Amino acid sequence: MELRNIAIIAHVDHGKTTLVDEMLKQSGNYRANETTVERAMDSNDLERERGITILAKATSVLWNGTRINIVDTPGHADFGGEVERILSMVDGVVLLVDAAEGPMPQTKFVTQKALALGLRPIVVLNKVDKPDAEPDRALDECFDLFANLDASEEQLDFPHMYASGRAGWADLELDGPRKDLSALFDLIIRHVPAPAQIAQRDQPFRMLATTLGGDSYLGRILTGRVESGTLKAGTTIKALSRDGTLIENFRVTKILAFRGLTQQAIDLAEAGDIVSVAGMSKATVADTLCAFEVVEAIPAQPIDPPTITVTFGINDSPLAGRDGVKVQSRVIRARLLREAESNVAIKVSDTPGGDAFEVAGRGELQMGVLIENMRREGFELSISRPQVLFQYRDGVQLEPIEEVTIDVDDEYAGSVIEKLTLRKGELAEMRPGGVGKTRIIAHVPSRGLIGYHGEFLTDTRGTGVLNRVFHEWAPFKGAIQGRRAGVLISMESGVSVPYALFNLEDRGKMFIGAQVQVYQGMIIGEHSRGNDLEVNPLKGKKLTNVRASGTDEAVRLTTPVRFSLEEAIAYIDNDELVEVTPKAIRLRKRHLDPHERKRQSRKTQE
């Protein structure tokens, strides 16, 4: 059977997962009467809730006797570690570009990786049926992007199509019949070469592991493309690390191949196919699985280094252990090490005390997803403010700079540029981005972007769109002013009282409502001034035997500010923590005792 391996790459929200849904339907993977779900590839709960792809998924379709293995990749830069590995096991890419937005930062990131590997892309201009679509402009911008990324002559001569993933059609001409995706399937089979590995089927077995999964029955499962040879279930093989060191010998208990949305057990894996192998106990991502006569490991794709670090600690607040069941540091450590094993973009290290762990990654969203998954599993954690990682070259301190692309209404462009300048950002480009819209491209230190997204949405009345992607390492840009406002700190432990909160509303915005459990050192609001203020949210009304009309009316409280997990982590200062439990997200001071806080602040000033 003919074989093709392709990846679908695009900026976030340009329609990758929706297009794959249609490809599955039209290639006959569903029965006529089968109930289907939207975005079938986004299988985990967080992906469905947020409407984003976090983990790369593989599937396969049969079209006119050819099996096409399709990998749906994440669009967010924070999950770029997935994309880089996936591209090394395919022979072509379908680059999806929104016909209205054109190429965006993540389009540039993934395309650069694909071109560097020598892959020849097919450009699909998606959502051409949108009222503001400009497919010709988007196509020109794609060509300019390829030229700027030093694409070869062969790569610049790319085929393109017009499509609407949601409506389920793709055509070579803009005014084509708009019936189905058959033109896209045919173009993939014509343009993408068959795997070169097919010619190596008589060689010893070799496979590079690109993703790690787990199964309660099969244990560890490694997925990758078979580079040479064939593999039968039940064969004993070995695993080599990147430098060629033997990790383990193991018997292959099962070989799974992608068939539609499910994985089916097969007896024989052949060179060129993408399969999953079970049976190992130690081998992990970037290791080589091979026959005993092979001595050299397959070179693994280098991964961009992490740019931020967050400290995960045990929850030591007075309310610890009430919601979660996994509260010990050893359990937290084991879970983080398991995450680092399957996600190569994350690095975990111990801190001197042993109660906390430094977790380095790509961005706040990636950290937020990890923490959210852990709290749903029953963990209780205390999380620090994200810190940017620096590099030192020739005695010069370098920091990560991100390219930020912002689309805003014209009236808000001035305030956005002012805020970016305060964060040491440098304006790279500013141009009209459609009717009444401005597109701003700036290079901003990662430090300056921590906590900015919430402020950005406030400044643009929720209408702005901000995208960011790692740009380069550059010399340190100097100090950046942090949060300007102080916080309101509870001086008592107990349950908050409406009367007390009503009287505190003059002091600033509240983060809690009435009848909420609070403790000494917990942050309950934002002070209207720059200093921290200790307040008493438990102070009830003093009752007297004199009754006056109107004094006993119920107080009306302003709705408190509710933080999402990412907003809370970005909001806190260096001397504060976010307490995360399965049922609550609380902000607190690192040192709950007021005298200890004063001692620590004196030490830092010295």
C-alpha positions as CSV (number, residue, x, y, z in Angstrom):
1,M,0.0,0.0,0.0
2,E,1.2,3.5,-0.8
3,L,2.0,5.7,2.2
4,R,2.2,9.4,3.0
5,N,3.2,11.1,6.3
6,I,2.1,14.8,6.7
7,A,1.7,17.3,9.6
8,I,-0.8,20.0,9.7
9,I,0.8,23.2,11.0
10,A,-0.7,26.7,11.6
11,H,-1.0,29.5,14.0
12,V,-3.5,29.0,16.9
13,D,-7.1,29.1,15.9
14,H,-6.6,29.0,12.2
15,G,-8.6,25.8,11.9
16,K,-6.2,22.8,12.0
17,T,-8.3,20.5,14.2
18,T,-11.6,21.4,12.4
19,L,-10.0,20.5,9.0
20,V,-8.8,17.2,10.3
21,D,-12.4,16.5,11.5
22,E,-13.6,16.9,7.9
23,M,-10.8,14.8,6.4
24,L,-11.8,12.0,8.8
25,K,-15.5,12.3,7.8
26,Q,-14.9,12.5,4.0
27,S,-12.4,9.6,3.9
28,G,-15.0,7.2,5.4
29,N,-13.7,6.8,8.9
30,Y,-17.2,7.3,10.4
31,R,-20.2,5.1,9.7
32,A,-23.1,6.8,8.1
33,N,-25.2,6.7,11.3
34,E,-22.3,7.3,13.8
35,T,-22.6,10.2,16.2
36,T,-19.5,12.5,15.9
37,V,-18.1,15.2,18.1
38,E,-16.7,18.5,17.0
39,R,-12.9,18.8,17.1
40,A,-12.6,15.0,17.6
41,M,-8.7,15.3,17.8
42,D,-8.9,17.6,20.9
43,S,-9.5,14.7,23.2
44,N,-8.5,15.9,26.6
45,D,-10.8,18.0,28.8
46,L,-8.6,21.1,28.9
47,E,-8.3,21.2,25.1
48,R,-12.1,21.1,24.8
49,E,-12.6,23.8,27.4
50,R,-10.0,26.2,26.0
51,G,-10.6,25.4,22.4
52,I,-6.8,24.9,21.8
53,T,-4.7,21.9,20.9
54,I,-2.1,21.1,23.6
55,L,-0.7,17.7,22.6
56,A,0.1,16.6,19.1
57,K,-2.2,13.8,17.9
58,A,-1.8,11.3,15.0
59,T,-4.5,9.8,12.9
60,S,-4.7,8.2,9.5
61,V,-7.1,8.1,6.5
62,L,-7.4,5.9,3.4
63,W,-7.8,7.7,0.1
64,N,-7.9,5.8,-3.2
65,G,-5.7,3.0,-1.9
66,T,-3.1,5.3,-0.2
67,R,-2.8,5.5,3.6
68,I,-2.2,9.1,4.7
69,N,-0.9,9.5,8.3
70,I,-1.9,12.9,9.6
71,V,-0.4,14.7,12.6
72,D,-2.4,17.6,14.1
73,T,0.0,19.9,15.9
74,P,-0.5,22.6,18.6
75,G,-0.6,26.2,17.5
76,H,0.5,27.9,20.7
77,A,4.2,28.8,21.0
78,D,4.2,27.4,24.6
79,F,3.7,23.9,23.2
80,G,6.3,24.4,20.4
81,G,8.4,21.5,21.9
82,E,5.7,19.2,20.5
83,V,5.8,20.7,17.0
84,E,9.6,20.4,16.6
85,R,9.7,16.7,17.3
86,I,6.6,15.9,15.2
87,L,8.1,17.5,12.1
88,S,11.0,15.1,12.1
89,M,8.7,12.1,11.4
90,V,6.8,13.5,8.4
91,D,7.7,14.0,4.7
92,G,5.5,17.1,4.0
93,V,3.4,19.8,5.8
94,V,0.1,21.4,5.1
95,L,0.4,25.0,6.2
96,L,-3.0,26.4,7.1
97,V,-3.3,30.2,7.0
98,D,-6.4,32.2,7.9
99,A,-7.3,34.2,4.7
100,A,-8.3,37.2,6.8
101,E,-5.4,37.3,9.3
102,G,-2.6,36.1,7.1
103,P,0.6,34.5,8.5
104,M,0.9,35.1,12.3
105,P,3.8,34.7,14.7
106,Q,3.3,31.0,15.3
107,T,2.9,30.5,11.5
108,K,6.4,31.9,11.2
109,F,7.7,29.7,14.1
110,V,6.4,26.4,12.7
111,T,7.2,27.2,9.1
112,Q,10.8,28.0,10.0
113,K,11.2,24.6,11.6
114,A,9.6,22.8,8.6
115,L,11.7,24.7,6.0
116,A,14.9,23.9,8.0
117,L,14.1,20.2,7.8
118,G,13.8,20.5,4.0
119,L,10.0,19.8,4.0
120,R,8.1,21.2,1.0
121,P,4.8,22.8,2.2
122,I,1.3,22.9,0.7
123,V,-0.3,26.2,1.6
124,V,-4.1,26.1,2.3
125,L,-5.8,29.5,2.6
126,N,-8.5,28.6,5.1
127,K,-11.7,30.5,6.0
128,V,-12.0,32.2,2.6
129,D,-15.8,32.4,3.1
130,K,-15.3,34.9,5.9
131,P,-16.6,38.4,5.0
132,D,-13.2,40.1,5.7
133,A,-11.1,37.4,3.9
134,E,-8.4,38.6,1.6
135,P,-6.9,35.4,0.2
136,D,-4.6,37.1,-2.4
137,R,-3.0,39.3,0.2
138,A,-2.6,36.3,2.6
139,L,-0.9,34.3,-0.3
140,D,1.5,37.2,-1.0
141,E,2.4,37.4,2.7
142,C,3.0,33.7,2.7
143,F,5.5,34.0,-0.2
144,D,7.2,36.9,1.6
145,L,7.4,34.9,4.8
146,F,9.0,31.9,3.0
147,A,11.5,34.3,1.3
148,N,12.5,35.9,4.6
149,L,13.0,32.4,6.1
150,D,15.5,31.5,3.4
151,A,13.3,28.9,1.7
152,S,14.9,27.1,-1.3
153,E,13.7,27.6,-4.8
154,E,11.9,24.3,-4.6
155,Q,10.2,25.3,-1.3
156,L,9.2,28.7,-2.8
157,D,7.4,27.0,-5.7
158,F,4.7,25.8,-3.3
159,P,1.2,24.7,-4.4
160,H,-1.7,26.5,-2.8
161,M,-5.4,25.9,-2.3
162,Y,-8.5,27.8,-1.1
163,A,-10.6,26.1,1.6
164,S,-13.2,26.4,4.3
165,G,-12.5,23.6,6.9
166,R,-15.8,24.2,8.7
167,A,-17.8,23.9,5.4
168,G,-15.7,20.9,4.4
169,W,-14.3,21.9,1.0
170,A,-11.0,22.8,-0.6
171,D,-10.3,23.8,-4.3
172,L,-7.3,24.8,-6.4
173,E,-9.3,27.8,-7.7
174,L,-11.1,30.4,-5.5
175,D,-14.2,30.1,-7.7
176,G,-14.1,26.2,-7.8
177,P,-17.0,23.9,-7.2
178,R,-16.7,24.0,-3.4
179,K,-18.0,20.5,-2.9
180,D,-15.5,18.5,-0.8
181,L,-11.9,17.9,0.1
182,S,-11.0,15.5,-2.7
183,A,-8.8,18.1,-4.4
184,L,-6.8,18.4,-1.1
185,F,-6.3,14.6,-0.7
186,D,-5.2,14.3,-4.4
187,L,-2.7,17.2,-4.0
188,I,-1.2,15.6,-0.9
189,I,-0.7,12.3,-2.7
190,R,0.8,14.1,-5.7
191,H,3.0,16.6,-3.9
192,V,4.2,14.8,-0.7
193,P,6.9,12.2,-1.5
194,A,6.5,8.6,-0.2
195,P,8.7,8.0,2.9
196,A,12.3,7.5,1.8
197,Q,12.5,4.9,4.6
198,I,10.4,2.4,2.5
199,A,13.6,1.6,0.6
200,Q,15.3,0.6,3.9
201,R,12.9,-2.3,4.8
202,D,15.7,-4.9,4.4
203,Q,18.0,-3.0,6.9
204,P,18.0,-3.6,10.7
205,F,15.1,-2.1,12.7
206,R,15.5,1.5,13.9
207,M,13.0,4.0,15.2
208,L,13.3,7.4,16.9
209,A,10.8,8.0,19.7
210,T,9.1,11.3,19.4
211,T,6.2,11.2,21.8
212,L,5.6,9.3,25.1
213,G,2.2,8.0,26.2
214,G,0.9,5.7,28.9
215,D,-1.8,3.0,29.2
216,S,-3.1,1.4,32.4
217,Y,-2.7,-2.1,30.7
218,L,0.3,-1.7,28.4
219,G,2.4,0.7,30.5
220,R,4.8,3.1,28.6
221,I,4.1,3.6,24.9
222,L,6.5,5.4,22.6
223,T,5.4,6.7,19.2
224,G,7.6,7.5,16.2
225,R,8.3,6.7,12.6
226,V,10.1,3.5,11.7
227,E,13.4,4.7,10.0
228,S,14.5,1.3,8.7
229,G,13.7,-2.4,8.8
230,T,10.6,-4.1,10.2
231,L,9.4,-5.0,13.7
232,K,7.2,-8.0,14.8
233,A,5.3,-8.0,18.1
234,G,7.2,-10.2,20.6
235,T,10.7,-9.4,19.3
236,T,13.3,-8.3,21.8
237,I,15.1,-5.1,20.9
238,K,17.2,-2.4,22.7
239,A,16.9,1.3,23.5
240,L,19.8,3.8,23.0
241,S,20.1,7.3,24.4
242,R,21.1,10.3,22.2
243,D,24.9,9.6,22.8
244,G,24.5,5.9,21.9
245,T,24.5,4.5,25.5
246,L,22.4,1.4,26.1
247,I,19.4,2.2,28.3
248,E,17.6,-1.2,28.3
249,N,16.8,-4.4,26.4
250,F,13.1,-5.2,26.3
251,R,10.5,-7.4,24.6
252,V,7.9,-5.6,22.4
253,T,4.6,-6.5,23.9
254,K,2.4,-4.7,21.4
255,I,2.7,-2.6,18.2
256,L,-0.2,-0.1,17.6
257,A,-0.9,1.7,14.3
258,F,-3.2,4.7,13.8
259,R,-6.4,3.8,12.0
260,G,-8.8,6.6,12.0
261,L,-9.4,7.9,15.5
262,T,-8.3,4.6,17.1
263,Q,-5.1,2.7,17.5
264,Q,-5.2,-0.9,16.4
265,A,-2.8,-3.7,17.2
266,I,-0.8,-4.9,14.2
267,D,1.7,-7.8,13.9
268,L,4.3,-6.1,11.7
269,A,5.6,-2.5,11.6
270,E,7.4,-1.5,8.4
271,A,9.8,1.3,7.6
272,G,8.1,4.6,6.8
273,D,5.0,3.9,9.0
274,I,4.2,5.9,12.2
275,V,3.5,3.4,15.0
276,S,3.4,3.1,18.8
277,V,5.5,0.4,20.6
278,A,4.8,-0.9,24.2
279,G,7.0,-3.0,26.5
280,M,9.8,-0.7,27.6
281,S,10.2,0.5,31.2
282,K,12.9,3.3,30.9
283,A,13.2,4.5,27.3
284,T,11.7,7.9,26.6
285,V,11.4,10.7,24.1
286,A,14.4,11.3,21.8
287,D,15.8,7.7,22.4
288,T,16.4,5.3,19.6
289,L,14.6,1.9,19.6
290,C,16.6,-0.5,17.5
291,A,17.8,-4.1,16.7
292,F,20.8,-5.4,18.6
293,E,23.2,-5.0,15.7
294,V,22.6,-1.2,15.5
295,V,25.3,0.7,17.5
296,E,24.6,4.4,16.6
297,A,21.6,6.4,17.8
298,I,19.5,8.4,15.3
299,P,20.2,12.2,15.7
300,A,17.4,13.9,17.6
301,Q,16.1,17.3,16.8
302,P,17.5,20.0,19.2
303,I,14.8,21.7,21.3
304,D,14.7,25.4,21.9
305,P,15.6,26.1,25.6
306,P,13.0,27.1,28.3
307,T,12.6,30.8,28.9
308,I,10.7,31.0,32.3
309,T,10.9,29.2,35.6
310,V,8.2,28.7,38.2
311,T,8.6,27.2,41.7
312,F,6.1,24.5,42.7
313,G,6.0,23.9,46.4
314,I,3.9,22.1,49.0
315,N,0.8,23.9,50.2
316,D,1.6,25.1,53.8
317,S,-1.3,27.4,54.3
318,P,-3.7,26.9,57.3
319,L,-6.3,25.5,54.9
320,A,-3.9,22.9,53.5
321,G,-5.2,19.3,53.0
322,R,-8.9,20.2,53.0
323,D,-9.6,19.8,49.2
324,G,-6.7,17.7,47.8
325,V,-5.4,14.2,48.5
326,K,-1.9,14.6,47.0
327,V,-0.1,17.1,49.3
328,Q,3.3,15.5,50.0
329,S,6.4,16.9,48.3
330,R,7.6,13.4,47.1
331,V,4.2,12.9,45.3
332,I,4.5,16.3,43.7
333,R,8.1,15.6,42.7
334,A,7.2,12.2,41.1
335,R,4.4,13.9,39.1
336,L,6.6,16.7,37.8
337,L,9.4,14.2,36.8
338,R,6.8,12.2,34.9
339,E,5.7,15.4,33.1
340,A,9.3,16.3,32.2
341,E,9.8,12.8,30.8
342,S,7.0,13.2,28.2
343,N,7.3,16.9,27.6
344,V,10.8,17.8,26.5
345,A,10.2,21.5,26.7
346,I,9.9,21.2,30.5
347,K,12.9,20.9,32.9
348,V,12.5,20.0,36.6
349,S,15.1,20.6,39.3
350,D,15.1,20.4,43.2
351,T,15.6,23.5,45.4
352,P,17.9,23.3,48.4
353,G,15.1,22.9,51.0
354,G,13.6,19.9,49.3
355,D,10.0,21.1,49.7
356,A,9.8,23.0,46.4
357,F,10.8,22.3,42.8
358,E,12.0,24.6,40.0
359,V,10.0,23.9,36.8
360,A,11.4,25.6,33.7
361,G,9.2,25.9,30.5
362,R,8.2,27.9,27.5
363,G,5.5,30.3,28.9
364,E,2.8,31.1,31.3
365,L,0.1,29.1,29.3
366,Q,2.2,25.9,29.3
367,M,2.7,26.3,33.1
368,G,-1.0,27.1,33.6
369,V,-2.0,23.9,31.7
370,L,0.4,21.8,33.8
371,I,-0.9,23.2,37.1
372,E,-4.6,22.9,36.0
373,N,-4.0,19.2,35.1
374,M,-2.4,18.6,38.5
375,R,-5.1,20.3,40.5
376,R,-7.7,18.2,38.7
377,E,-5.7,15.1,39.7
378,G,-6.1,16.1,43.4
379,F,-2.8,18.0,44.0
380,E,-2.4,21.0,46.3
381,L,0.4,23.4,45.4
382,S,1.9,26.7,46.2
383,I,3.1,28.5,43.0
384,S,5.6,31.4,42.8
385,R,5.6,34.3,40.3
386,P,7.3,33.2,37.0
387,Q,10.9,34.3,36.7
388,V,12.7,34.7,33.4
389,L,15.8,32.6,32.7
390,F,18.9,34.4,31.7
391,Q,21.9,33.2,29.7
392,Y,25.5,34.4,29.9
393,R,27.8,34.6,26.9
394,D,31.3,36.1,27.1
395,G,30.4,37.8,30.4
396,V,27.3,39.5,28.9
397,Q,23.9,38.8,30.5
398,L,21.3,37.9,27.9
399,E,17.5,37.7,28.3
400,P,14.8,36.2,26.0
401,I,13.0,38.6,23.7
402,E,9.6,37.8,22.2
403,E,8.1,39.0,19.0
404,V,4.6,40.3,19.9
405,T,2.0,40.8,17.2
406,I,-1.0,42.8,18.3
407,D,-4.2,43.6,16.4
408,V,-6.2,46.4,18.0
409,D,-8.8,49.0,17.1
410,D,-7.2,52.2,16.0
411,E,-8.3,54.2,19.1
412,Y,-6.4,51.9,21.5
413,A,-3.1,51.7,19.5
414,G,-1.6,54.7,21.4
415,S,-2.1,53.2,24.9
416,V,-0.8,49.8,23.8
417,I,2.4,51.3,22.4
418,E,2.8,53.3,25.6
419,K,2.5,50.2,27.8
420,L,4.9,48.2,25.6
421,T,7.5,51.0,25.8
422,L,7.2,51.0,29.6
423,R,8.1,47.3,29.4
424,K,11.2,48.0,27.4
425,G,9.6,47.0,24.1
426,E,10.9,48.2,20.8
427,L,8.4,48.9,17.9
428,A,9.4,46.9,14.8
429,E,6.4,47.6,12.6
430,M,3.0,49.3,12.6
431,R,0.5,49.2,9.7
432,P,-3.2,49.1,9.0
433,G,-4.7,45.6,9.8
434,G,-8.1,45.9,8.2
435,V,-11.0,48.4,8.6
436,G,-10.5,50.5,11.7
437,K,-7.7,48.1,12.9
438,T,-4.0,48.6,13.5
439,R,-1.4,45.8,13.5
440,I,1.6,46.4,15.9
441,I,4.7,44.2,15.8
442,A,7.2,44.8,18.7
443,H,10.1,43.0,20.3
444,V,9.6,42.9,24.1
445,P,11.6,41.2,26.9
446,S,9.7,38.1,28.2
447,R,10.0,39.8,31.7
448,G,7.8,42.7,30.5
449,L,5.1,40.4,29.2
450,I,4.5,38.5,32.5
451,G,1.2,39.7,33.7
452,Y,0.6,42.0,30.8
453,H,-2.2,40.1,29.0
454,G,-4.9,40.9,31.6
455,E,-3.9,44.6,31.5
456,F,-3.9,44.5,27.7
457,L,-7.5,43.2,27.6
458,T,-8.6,46.0,30.0
459,D,-6.8,48.7,27.8
460,T,-8.5,47.4,24.6
461,R,-11.9,46.8,26.2
462,G,-11.5,43.1,25.5
463,T,-11.2,43.6,21.7
464,G,-7.4,43.3,21.2
465,V,-5.7,40.1,20.0
466,L,-2.1,39.5,21.3
467,N,0.2,36.8,19.9
468,R,3.8,36.2,21.0
469,V,6.6,33.9,20.0
470,F,10.3,33.6,21.0
471,H,12.4,35.9,18.9
472,E,16.0,35.9,20.2
473,W,18.4,36.3,23.1
474,A,19.5,39.9,23.6
475,P,21.5,41.9,26.2
476,F,19.6,42.7,29.4
477,K,17.4,45.8,28.8
478,G,17.4,47.1,32.4
479,A,14.9,47.2,35.2
480,I,11.1,47.1,34.4
481,Q,8.6,48.5,36.8
482,G,6.4,45.8,38.3
483,R,2.8,46.0,39.7
484,R,2.1,49.5,40.8
485,A,-0.6,48.8,43.4
486,G,-0.2,47.2,46.8
487,V,-2.5,44.5,48.2
488,L,-5.0,44.2,51.1
489,I,-3.9,41.4,53.5
490,S,-6.1,39.7,56.0
491,M,-4.9,40.1,59.6
492,E,-7.3,37.5,61.0
493,S,-8.4,33.9,60.3
494,G,-12.0,33.0,60.0
495,V,-15.0,33.6,57.7
496,S,-15.4,37.0,55.9
497,V,-18.3,39.2,57.0
498,P,-20.3,41.3,54.5
499,Y,-20.3,44.4,56.8
500,A,-16.5,44.3,57.0
501,L,-16.0,43.9,53.3
502,F,-18.5,46.7,52.6
503,N,-16.4,49.1,54.7
504,L,-13.2,48.0,53.0
505,E,-14.4,48.8,49.5
506,D,-13.1,52.3,49.8
507,R,-9.6,50.8,50.2
508,G,-9.6,49.1,46.8
509,K,-10.9,46.2,44.7
510,M,-11.9,43.0,46.6
511,F,-10.8,39.5,45.5
512,I,-13.2,37.6,47.8
513,G,-16.9,37.8,48.6
514,A,-18.8,37.2,51.9
515,Q,-18.8,33.9,53.8
516,V,-15.4,32.9,52.5
517,Q,-12.8,31.2,54.6
518,V,-9.7,33.4,55.0
519,Y,-6.5,33.2,57.1
520,Q,-3.8,35.6,58.4
521,G,-1.5,36.6,55.5
522,M,-4.0,35.8,52.7
523,I,-4.5,38.5,50.1
524,I,-8.1,39.5,49.9
525,G,-7.9,42.5,47.6
526,E,-5.9,45.2,45.7
527,H,-5.0,48.4,47.6
528,S,-5.9,51.6,45.8
529,R,-2.4,52.9,46.8
530,G,1.2,51.5,46.2
531,N,1.7,50.0,49.7
532,D,0.4,46.8,51.3
533,L,-2.3,47.2,54.0
534,E,-3.4,44.8,56.7
535,V,-7.1,44.8,57.1
536,N,-9.8,42.8,59.1
537,P,-12.4,41.2,56.9
538,L,-14.1,39.5,60.0
539,K,-15.1,42.7,61.8
540,G,-18.9,42.5,62.3
541,K,-21.3,45.3,63.1
542,K,-21.5,46.3,66.8
543,L,-25.1,45.7,67.9
544,T,-26.7,48.2,70.3
545,N,-30.2,48.2,71.9
546,V,-31.0,51.4,69.9
547,R,-32.8,50.8,66.6
548,A,-32.7,53.4,63.9
549,S,-34.6,53.1,60.6
550,G,-32.4,51.9,57.7
551,T,-29.4,50.8,59.7
552,D,-30.2,47.1,59.5
553,E,-30.6,47.0,55.7
554,A,-28.5,44.3,54.0
555,V,-25.2,45.7,52.6
556,R,-24.7,45.5,48.9
557,L,-21.2,44.3,47.9
558,T,-19.5,45.1,44.7
559,T,-18.8,41.9,42.7
560,P,-15.3,40.7,43.6
561,V,-12.5,40.3,41.0
562,R,-12.1,36.6,40.1
563,F,-8.7,35.5,38.8
564,S,-8.1,32.6,36.4
565,L,-5.1,30.4,37.2
566,E,-2.8,32.2,34.7
567,E,-4.0,35.6,35.8
568,A,-3.3,34.8,39.4
569,I,0.2,33.6,38.7
570,A,1.0,36.6,36.6
571,Y,-0.5,39.1,39.2
572,I,1.5,38.1,42.3
573,D,4.7,39.8,43.3
574,N,8.0,38.1,44.2
575,D,7.0,37.9,48.0
576,E,3.7,36.3,47.2
577,L,2.4,32.9,46.2
578,V,-0.7,31.3,44.6
579,E,-2.3,28.6,46.6
580,V,-3.8,26.1,44.2
581,T,-6.2,23.3,45.4
582,P,-8.8,21.2,43.4
583,K,-11.6,23.6,44.6
584,A,-9.9,27.0,45.1
585,I,-7.3,29.5,43.9
586,R,-6.1,31.8,46.6
587,L,-3.5,34.6,46.7
588,R,-1.3,34.8,49.8
589,K,2.0,36.3,51.1
590,R,5.0,34.0,51.1
591,H,5.4,34.7,54.9
592,L,2.0,34.6,56.6
593,D,3.2,36.1,59.9
594,P,3.4,40.0,59.7
595,H,6.6,40.2,61.9
596,E,8.3,37.7,59.7
597,R,7.3,39.7,56.6
598,K,8.8,42.9,58.1
599,R,12.0,41.0,58.9
600,Q,12.3,39.7,55.3
601,S,11.6,43.1,53.7
602,R,14.4,44.7,55.9
603,K,16.8,41.9,54.7
604,T,16.0,42.6,51.1
605,Q,16.5,46.3,51.5
606,E,19.9,45.8,53.1
